[in-house]
Amino acid sequence: MRGYSRRGFLGMAGGVTAAGLLAACGSNTGRSSGSGDTIEQWYHAYGEAGVQQAVERYAKAYDKATVHVQWNPGDYDSKIASALAASNGPDVFESTLRVDMVRSKQIVSLDDLLGDARSDFTESVLASHTVDGQVYGIPQSVDMQMLFYRKSMLQKAGLQPPSTVDELIDAAHKLTTNKVKGLFLGNDGGVGVLAGPLLWSAGLDYLTPDNKVGFDDPLAAESVGRLRTLFTSNSLLLGAPADWSDPSAFVQGLTAMQWTGLWTVPAVQKALGDDFGVLPWPALNGAGKASVPFGAYGSMVNAKSKKIDAAKAYVKWLWIERGDYQQDFDLSYGFHIPARKSLAAKADKLKSGPAADAVRFVQDLGKPQNPPPWTAKMQLALSDSLNKIVRSGADATTELKNAAGSVQTELKRLYG
């Protein structure tokens, strides 16, 4: 899989943080046949075989400039943060978008690159790279999370796939036996990955559209309380050999349902054939909505670059004009959804079964797990409150109000 721990999606701790010194990294020169500027481009070290060679091949094919590709193992977020704060950063790089990057004028708007392609990007994915109405990153690919379930186990228990949180709790209970747990949400009980879905299921969000605290509401306490119910119900698998991002607990029959990611679909299909389906996180009530969280790295241009126009032209060529390279990047080395709707529709691997469901979930129900205004301090405050509520039984209303206070302090810093 193209691991989310490297894409900044697993931790969900607010994206790029300033830490450490810029490390020396391996690089490759994609030599073009043309003349002109030399563009420095950075990627983090993807785990799938062939990705590095692919992006070097794309760079070599560009004939308007020479493109140097640098492959960055290790703590990529810290390397980018350090490079952007200094003057020796790359011209083009991949990242999730943080509002601080815009406020600090570290990146330039790419809004003028989109043209007619704007409507072809999945709206929520493009929004995850947008601040104040301006697009600052061109999404490269989409990874997402969803709920997997064993069809045969639900059928044997006389259950339909759950469509509400209460139905999910009931199904987890009825699917639990002395050998199988009903549900696996991660070894921490789901608090590390379900903050967003818990809020969205109640019709709430991290922040409101006008950037105010979005979860200081009794429904948030009610929704988080449901996760506490699951945690104490004996129907939740805890202490599995591998955590939620790995499908082994599901394919080995340790759990009837598991929250995991799109990247596991090929392995699950190989192990179980068609004996599984996928669902979004269900709605809590009539005001809420089913949802799936997604993460998407985007290609960005460093505002300190001395070649901004050339860098923007390369980004447009690679991530807007070259649909063949975009499909190759997304589906030849791992299992990801193209950010462009037309490209997702053309991809044979995404046309049927759970993969097609995943595409539909992202396009209809997808929410950015880390929206641009949501900072590391905000995420830490909310995560701490969820841990105390779900794992230790603290009062939900009190803990969420404490988290809301911390988020409000951050909002004041950002917006005054």
PLY file of the C-alpha trace (Angstrom):
ply
format ascii 1.0
element vertex 416
property float x
property float y
property float z
element edge 415
property int vertex1
property int vertex2
end_header
0.00 0.00 0.00
0.99 3.61 -0.39
1.15 3.97 3.37
-0.83 6.76 4.97
1.81 7.15 7.65
3.92 8.57 4.82
1.10 10.56 3.23
0.20 12.39 6.42
-3.17 10.63 6.61
-2.71 8.06 9.39
-1.57 10.46 12.09
-3.98 13.24 11.18
-2.01 15.51 13.45
-2.37 18.68 11.47
0.05 18.09 8.61
3.39 19.82 8.19
5.24 20.67 11.39
8.49 22.56 11.76
11.07 20.24 13.26
14.63 19.12 12.66
17.20 20.00 10.05
16.83 19.40 6.36
18.32 15.98 5.73
20.40 14.94 2.76
18.29 12.77 0.48
18.66 10.70 -2.65
17.88 12.41 -5.93
17.59 11.69 -9.62
17.92 13.93 -12.63
15.17 13.66 -15.18
17.09 15.06 -18.13
14.93 16.56 -20.84
15.84 17.08 -24.46
14.85 20.74 -24.28
16.52 23.72 -22.72
15.36 26.23 -20.14
14.93 26.24 -16.39
15.96 23.51 -13.98
13.13 22.56 -11.64
13.68 20.81 -8.32
10.80 18.48 -7.41
10.36 16.60 -4.11
8.36 13.49 -3.25
8.18 11.57 -0.01
9.39 7.96 -0.16
6.39 5.91 -1.29
6.45 2.31 -0.15
5.24 0.68 -3.35
7.76 -0.71 -5.77
8.04 1.26 -8.98
6.71 4.64 -7.85
10.13 6.31 -7.71
11.04 5.06 -11.17
7.65 6.24 -12.48
7.97 9.82 -11.26
11.52 9.97 -12.61
10.17 8.79 -15.96
7.50 11.50 -15.94
10.14 14.14 -15.22
12.38 12.91 -18.02
9.50 13.17 -20.49
9.01 16.90 -19.84
10.58 18.89 -22.67
10.21 22.48 -21.42
12.76 22.23 -18.60
15.14 19.89 -16.84
13.47 18.36 -13.79
15.47 17.00 -10.84
13.42 14.55 -8.77
14.43 14.18 -5.11
13.15 11.14 -3.21
12.86 11.81 0.52
12.87 8.89 2.98
12.22 9.54 6.66
10.25 12.40 8.18
9.15 14.12 5.00
6.81 16.61 6.68
9.61 17.97 8.85
11.96 18.18 5.86
9.42 20.18 3.87
8.65 22.46 6.82
12.34 23.20 7.29
12.91 23.74 3.58
9.98 26.12 3.18
11.12 28.14 6.17
14.59 28.46 4.64
15.49 29.52 1.13
16.81 26.22 -0.20
13.54 24.37 -0.73
12.30 22.66 -3.88
10.41 24.50 -6.61
7.68 21.84 -6.70
6.73 19.47 -3.90
3.86 17.30 -2.69
2.02 17.94 0.56
-1.31 18.21 2.24
-2.49 21.81 2.52
-2.31 23.67 5.83
-3.71 27.16 6.25
-0.47 28.25 7.95
1.37 27.60 4.66
-0.91 30.15 3.00
-0.82 32.67 5.84
2.98 32.49 5.88
3.11 32.96 2.11
5.11 29.75 1.65
3.17 28.59 -1.42
1.53 30.25 -4.41
-2.00 29.96 -5.73
-2.44 27.49 -8.57
-6.02 28.50 -9.24
-5.17 29.75 -12.73
-3.90 26.32 -13.81
-7.23 24.49 -13.59
-9.18 25.92 -16.50
-11.85 23.55 -17.82
-10.44 20.74 -15.68
-11.74 22.36 -12.49
-15.16 20.69 -12.73
-13.51 17.31 -13.38
-11.90 17.19 -9.93
-13.97 15.64 -7.17
-15.31 18.73 -5.42
-14.45 17.74 -1.85
-10.94 16.68 -2.88
-10.26 20.00 -4.59
-11.71 21.79 -1.54
-9.10 20.06 0.62
-6.47 22.03 -1.32
-8.31 25.34 -1.18
-8.04 28.30 1.22
-10.10 31.48 0.90
-11.40 30.33 -2.46
-7.93 29.83 -3.97
-6.49 26.43 -4.93
-2.92 25.92 -3.67
-2.35 22.27 -4.55
-3.31 20.11 -7.53
-4.51 16.79 -6.05
-2.49 13.81 -7.24
-4.43 10.83 -5.86
-6.92 9.97 -3.16
-6.71 7.43 -0.33
-9.73 6.78 1.86
-11.11 4.70 4.72
-14.32 2.69 4.96
-16.02 -0.16 6.80
-15.46 -3.70 5.47
-17.90 -6.50 6.37
-18.06 -10.25 5.74
-21.20 -10.99 3.75
-21.40 -14.61 4.89
-21.11 -13.74 8.58
-23.86 -11.12 8.38
-26.08 -13.49 6.41
-25.57 -16.27 8.95
-26.55 -13.88 11.77
-29.62 -12.69 9.82
-28.31 -9.15 9.53
-28.39 -6.51 6.83
-25.39 -4.17 6.39
-25.81 -1.49 9.09
-27.06 1.90 7.91
-27.08 3.72 11.27
-24.69 3.85 14.20
-27.18 2.03 16.41
-27.53 -0.72 13.80
-23.72 -0.97 13.71
-23.57 -1.38 17.49
-26.31 -4.01 17.37
-24.61 -5.88 14.52
-21.26 -5.86 16.33
-22.96 -7.42 19.35
-24.80 -10.11 17.35
-21.72 -11.00 15.28
-19.52 -11.54 18.33
-18.87 -15.17 19.29
-16.28 -16.89 21.43
-13.94 -16.92 18.40
-14.87 -13.79 16.45
-15.37 -10.19 17.47
-18.04 -8.20 15.74
-16.00 -5.10 14.89
-12.40 -3.87 14.69
-11.74 -0.13 14.64
-8.07 -0.22 15.60
-6.24 -1.26 18.72
-7.11 2.06 20.36
-10.82 1.46 19.85
-11.02 3.81 16.88
-10.19 7.08 18.60
-7.21 7.70 16.33
-9.10 7.54 13.05
-12.78 8.18 13.71
-12.85 11.75 15.02
-14.19 13.09 11.74
-16.76 10.34 11.06
-18.11 10.65 14.61
-18.80 14.35 14.05
-20.09 14.03 10.49
-22.48 11.24 11.51
-24.17 13.74 13.86
-24.38 16.50 11.25
-21.40 18.36 12.76
-17.82 19.02 11.68
-14.44 20.01 13.04
-15.14 23.63 12.10
-18.12 25.52 10.72
-17.94 27.07 7.22
-17.14 30.45 8.84
-14.28 28.87 10.84
-15.81 28.53 14.28
-15.71 25.45 16.52
-18.00 22.89 14.93
-18.37 20.29 17.68
-19.38 22.25 20.78
-22.78 20.61 20.61
-24.65 17.97 22.64
-24.84 15.77 19.53
-21.05 15.49 19.52
-21.09 14.11 23.05
-23.85 11.70 22.03
-21.90 10.45 19.02
-18.63 9.99 20.93
-20.66 8.28 23.64
-21.66 5.62 21.10
-17.99 4.82 20.53
-17.58 4.51 24.29
-20.50 2.06 24.25
-18.71 -0.03 21.64
-15.43 0.14 23.55
-17.01 -1.33 26.67
-19.35 -3.79 24.90
-17.00 -6.76 24.52
-17.90 -6.80 20.81
-14.91 -4.69 19.75
-11.64 -6.37 18.83
-8.77 -4.83 20.80
-5.11 -5.86 20.85
-5.04 -7.36 17.36
-1.65 -8.48 15.98
-1.77 -5.66 13.40
-3.58 -2.33 13.57
-6.52 -1.02 11.55
-4.55 -0.13 8.39
-3.67 -3.82 7.89
-6.50 -6.20 6.82
-5.08 -9.32 8.48
-7.59 -9.37 11.37
-10.42 -9.24 8.84
-9.11 -11.82 6.37
-8.10 -14.20 9.18
-11.63 -14.16 10.57
-10.80 -12.46 13.86
-13.51 -9.89 13.20
-16.67 -9.78 11.11
-16.32 -6.06 10.33
-13.27 -3.82 10.16
-12.58 -0.15 9.56
-9.65 0.04 7.16
-8.58 1.57 3.86
-9.09 1.28 0.13
-5.49 0.12 -0.23
-6.42 -3.22 1.38
-9.02 -4.15 -1.26
-6.65 -6.23 -3.45
-5.43 -8.26 -0.48
-8.95 -8.79 0.86
-10.22 -9.85 -2.56
-7.35 -12.32 -2.91
-8.17 -13.85 0.47
-11.98 -13.72 0.50
-13.10 -13.44 -3.11
-16.45 -11.69 -3.19
-17.35 -12.55 0.43
-17.07 -8.96 1.58
-18.68 -5.59 1.08
-17.85 -2.04 2.06
-19.81 0.75 3.72
-19.30 4.36 4.80
-19.38 5.20 8.49
-23.15 5.38 9.12
-25.25 8.32 10.23
-26.09 8.76 13.91
-29.44 10.42 13.32
-31.59 12.21 10.76
-29.45 15.34 10.92
-26.24 13.45 10.25
-24.89 11.74 7.17
-22.88 8.67 6.30
-19.29 9.58 5.45
-15.83 8.42 4.50
-12.63 10.32 5.34
-10.03 10.78 2.65
-6.53 12.14 2.34
-4.88 13.52 -0.78
-1.41 14.84 -1.40
-1.29 17.71 -3.86
1.47 19.16 -6.00
2.46 22.65 -4.77
4.82 25.44 -5.80
7.21 27.08 -3.36
6.63 30.85 -3.13
10.40 31.36 -2.64
11.20 29.64 -5.93
13.01 31.79 -8.46
11.22 29.87 -11.23
7.57 30.10 -10.19
6.18 30.35 -13.72
8.24 27.39 -14.95
7.30 25.37 -11.86
3.60 26.09 -12.36
3.84 25.11 -16.02
5.36 21.75 -15.02
2.66 21.11 -12.41
-0.03 21.88 -14.98
1.56 19.55 -17.51
1.99 16.64 -15.09
-1.15 16.80 -12.95
-3.70 18.38 -15.29
-2.68 17.66 -18.86
-1.11 14.19 -18.57
-4.05 12.01 -17.59
-2.10 8.91 -18.62
0.60 9.64 -16.05
-2.02 10.39 -13.39
-3.71 7.01 -13.94
-0.34 5.28 -13.94
0.66 6.98 -10.67
-2.60 6.07 -8.96
-3.19 2.49 -10.08
-0.05 0.86 -11.50
1.87 0.59 -8.21
-0.83 0.59 -5.54
-4.57 1.04 -5.26
-5.76 4.65 -5.16
-8.49 6.81 -6.64
-7.59 9.47 -9.20
-8.64 12.94 -8.09
-10.17 13.51 -11.54
-13.65 12.01 -11.96
-13.10 11.22 -15.63
-9.92 9.28 -14.85
-11.59 7.33 -12.05
-14.42 6.41 -14.42
-11.95 5.06 -17.01
-9.97 2.92 -14.58
-10.85 -0.77 -15.05
-9.77 -1.60 -11.50
-12.34 0.84 -10.12
-15.36 -0.08 -12.26
-16.96 -2.81 -10.14
-17.39 -4.26 -6.67
-16.04 -2.63 -3.51
-13.61 -0.47 -5.50
-16.48 1.12 -7.43
-18.32 1.62 -4.13
-15.26 3.38 -2.74
-15.13 5.79 -5.68
-18.83 6.58 -5.20
-18.35 7.06 -1.45
-15.56 9.60 -2.00
-17.45 11.50 -4.68
-20.78 11.56 -2.79
-19.83 11.31 0.90
-16.12 12.11 1.11
-14.77 14.51 3.72
-11.14 15.61 4.14
-9.79 14.03 7.31
-7.57 17.07 7.78
-9.16 20.18 6.24
-6.70 23.06 5.68
-7.80 25.19 8.69
-7.52 22.21 11.07
-4.11 22.53 12.73
-1.93 20.11 14.69
-2.86 21.75 17.99
-6.56 21.45 17.18
-6.19 17.78 16.33
-4.21 17.08 19.48
-6.86 18.73 21.65
-9.69 16.73 20.08
-7.73 13.47 20.13
-6.91 13.89 23.80
-10.58 14.44 24.62
-11.67 11.38 22.62
-9.10 9.21 24.36
-10.33 10.32 27.77
-13.97 9.81 26.88
-13.78 6.52 24.99
-10.93 4.73 26.74
-11.19 6.15 30.27
-14.88 6.96 30.60
-14.48 10.71 31.19
-17.52 12.95 30.83
-18.03 13.63 27.13
-19.58 17.08 27.47
-16.79 18.34 29.73
-13.95 16.95 27.64
-15.36 18.22 24.36
-15.82 21.70 25.83
-12.17 21.64 26.91
-11.15 20.66 23.38
-13.38 23.38 21.93
-11.58 25.95 24.07
-8.20 24.88 22.71
-9.51 24.98 19.15
-10.93 28.45 19.72
-7.49 29.67 20.85
-5.99 28.38 17.61
-8.75 29.98 15.55
-8.04 33.31 17.21
-4.38 32.95 16.24
-5.31 32.24 12.63
-8.20 34.60 12.09
-8.01 37.14 14.89
0 1
1 2
2 3
3 4
4 5
5 6
6 7
7 8
8 9
9 10
10 11
11 12
12 13
13 14
14 15
15 16
16 17
17 18
18 19
19 20
20 21
21 22
22 23
23 24
24 25
25 26
26 27
27 28
28 29
29 30
30 31
31 32
32 33
33 34
34 35
35 36
36 37
37 38
38 39
39 40
40 41
41 42
42 43
43 44
44 45
45 46
46 47
47 48
48 49
49 50
50 51
51 52
52 53
53 54
54 55
55 56
56 57
57 58
58 59
59 60
60 61
61 62
62 63
63 64
64 65
65 66
66 67
67 68
68 69
69 70
70 71
71 72
72 73
73 74
74 75
75 76
76 77
77 78
78 79
79 80
80 81
81 82
82 83
83 84
84 85
85 86
86 87
87 88
88 89
89 90
90 91
91 92
92 93
93 94
94 95
95 96
96 97
97 98
98 99
99 100
100 101
101 102
102 103
103 104
104 105
105 106
106 107
107 108
108 109
109 110
110 111
111 112
112 113
113 114
114 115
115 116
116 117
117 118
118 119
119 120
120 121
121 122
122 123
123 124
124 125
125 126
126 127
127 128
128 129
129 130
130 131
131 132
132 133
133 134
134 135
135 136
136 137
137 138
138 139
139 140
140 141
141 142
142 143
143 144
144 145
145 146
146 147
147 148
148 149
149 150
150 151
151 152
152 153
153 154
154 155
155 156
156 157
157 158
158 159
159 160
160 161
161 162
162 163
163 164
164 165
165 166
166 167
167 168
168 169
169 170
170 171
171 172
172 173
173 174
174 175
175 176
176 177
177 178
178 179
179 180
180 181
181 182
182 183
183 184
184 185
185 186
186 187
187 188
188 189
189 190
190 191
191 192
192 193
193 194
194 195
195 196
196 197
197 198
198 199
199 200
200 201
201 202
202 203
203 204
204 205
205 206
206 207
207 208
208 209
209 210
210 211
211 212
212 213
213 214
214 215
215 216
216 217
217 218
218 219
219 220
220 221
221 222
222 223
223 224
224 225
225 226
226 227
227 228
228 229
229 230
230 231
231 232
232 233
233 234
234 235
235 236
236 237
237 238
238 239
239 240
240 241
241 242
242 243
243 244
244 245
245 246
246 247
247 248
248 249
249 250
250 251
251 252
252 253
253 254
254 255
255 256
256 257
257 258
258 259
259 260
260 261
261 262
262 263
263 264
264 265
265 266
266 267
267 268
268 269
269 270
270 271
271 272
272 273
273 274
274 275
275 276
276 277
277 278
278 279
279 280
280 281
281 282
282 283
283 284
284 285
285 286
286 287
287 288
288 289
289 290
290 291
291 292
292 293
293 294
294 295
295 296
296 297
297 298
298 299
299 300
300 301
301 302
302 303
303 304
304 305
305 306
306 307
307 308
308 309
309 310
310 311
311 312
312 313
313 314
314 315
315 316
316 317
317 318
318 319
319 320
320 321
321 322
322 323
323 324
324 325
325 326
326 327
327 328
328 329
329 330
330 331
331 332
332 333
333 334
334 335
335 336
336 337
337 338
338 339
339 340
340 341
341 342
342 343
343 344
344 345
345 346
346 347
347 348
348 349
349 350
350 351
351 352
352 353
353 354
354 355
355 356
356 357
357 358
358 359
359 360
360 361
361 362
362 363
363 364
364 365
365 366
366 367
367 368
368 369
369 370
370 371
371 372
372 373
373 374
374 375
375 376
376 377
377 378
378 379
379 380
380 381
381 382
382 383
383 384
384 385
385 386
386 387
387 388
388 389
389 390
390 391
391 392
392 393
393 394
394 395
395 396
396 397
397 398
398 399
399 400
400 401
401 402
402 403
403 404
404 405
405 406
406 407
407 408
408 409
409 410
410 411
411 412
412 413
413 414
414 415
